[in-house]
Amino acid sequence: MTDTIVAQSTPQGVSALALIRASGDACTKIIHKLFRASEILDPTPRHAYFSRLYNLSGELIDEVVWIYYSAEASYTGEAMLEIMPHGNPIICKKIIDVFCELDCRLADPGEFTQRAYLNKKLNFSQVEAVLDVIHAQSDRALFYARKHLTGESGRLIKGMVQDMTNIRAEIEAYIDFPEEELPPEDQEGPIQKLKSIIETLERYHSTARSREAIQNGLDTLIVGAPNVGKSSLLNALVGHNRALVSDQAGTTRDYIIERTFVGDYLINLFDTAGLNMESIDKLEEAGINRTLELIEQAEFFIIVIDSTLPPPELPEVVTNALQLKNTIVVENKIDLKDSQIHSSFLPNFRHVRTSTFQHESVRELIGEWETLIDEDLDVREDEGMMFNLRQAEFIRNAHLELTQAMEILNKSNATELAAFHLIQASEELVKINERIDNESVLDDLFQRFCIGK
């Protein structure tokens, strides 16, 4: 990596300020060429300067704030230069053009972070966390991404590997020094320590799905018969008239997606076609079929019924998908005089009575909903939520190896075999943060980054 790269790190368009960054050996030469003040020819790293920036013909481009970073203390592990001009796209283009005249090239997506990885400033899981921080769409997702980015997961895994090494040393002592005066071999101590690690790994693995849902949003279906108020409920939840509302049944022919928040959780909310199983309208039937397809991938359900009518009979594909932890029954239209309580409909599930004209009842629904999500995702503000699905696979493999080691220690004295499984478990956990040399994997990851990061 002998070339120097440059990119605008702030979004394109007009703004008060912009950020342009360069990384590579040419940064010092650029400073000497673009800034005229003699006192900054040998700039102090990580020190902000205010200067006039000129092009190679001596014409003033802009007055800017800039910072130089030495290779030892930069994001990429190379000399870096960050310039903050006014956020006029013309100015930014002029500055980047001058950089390119001074032996720079335009950076590829994610190339600054790629250089940080190649220069061992970040491990692979931290690179993933950078992407998660950029794309976090809720406070809770950002919270876990930041914890991961700081390297906390790496420290946890390193500590766990060390604990397994200590257990292995303890049980291998009787293999290596059989003639020594050691106390009688007792496997209970190592077994209890292994049990503790296994329980921790189980928690880490179980929360990986929750982390993905928090990062990308919970797919939630509003399901019910035609004309029970599904679209009105969606409008009330998102705070504006997103879906058309009509007294005529079957007006929603295809699903509508809106994003909203329930507490700290991002929700992908689907308003679906009414489940009119006796429909003879081909377009309505197509909408119902799409609803049934969505049910298979949904993570949460809001079953809406009209409280003024007898409860509907739900299709088996719907009832099979419902669980106590992922479903709320909404008895809607309670503002009408014929409204009744339908506690016998899906009696074991949580019920909330609502009217989209009564804001308090909608707020009650949101409160119950947030509580149920907390219980479903088993959310704790602990380290387990930091691990993504890729990392969870290594955690699962390590868990299997440790379980086998514990079974061996419980049933026999085959200490060598138990030690082998401990080694295998350690190697699986190390893969979470170790370097990856597979170019296709790296290219796929960095292509998802913004240019300039």
TAKA-V874947 format. One record per run of one state. SS is the DSSP state (H for helix, E for strand, C for the rest). FROM is the first residue (numbers start at 0). TO is the last residue. If there is no record, write none. Layout:
SS:FROM:TO
SS:FROM:TO
This chain:
C:0:2
E:3:7
C:8:13
E:14:16
C:17:18
E:19:22
C:23:25
H:26:33
C:34:36
H:37:39
C:40:46
E:47:53
C:54:58
E:59:68
C:69:69
H:70:72
C:73:78
E:79:83
C:84:84
E:85:86
C:87:87
H:88:100
C:101:102
E:103:105
C:106:107
E:108:108
C:109:109
H:110:117
C:118:122
H:123:134
C:135:137
H:138:148
C:149:150
H:151:175
C:176:186
H:187:215
C:216:216
E:217:223
C:224:228
H:229:237
C:238:254
E:255:261
C:262:263
E:264:270
C:271:280
H:281:294
C:295:298
E:299:305
C:306:314
H:315:320
C:321:325
E:326:331
C:332:348
E:349:352
C:353:357
H:358:376
C:377:381
H:382:385
C:386:387
H:388:410
C:411:413
H:414:429
C:430:437
H:438:445
C:446:449
E:450:450
C:451:452
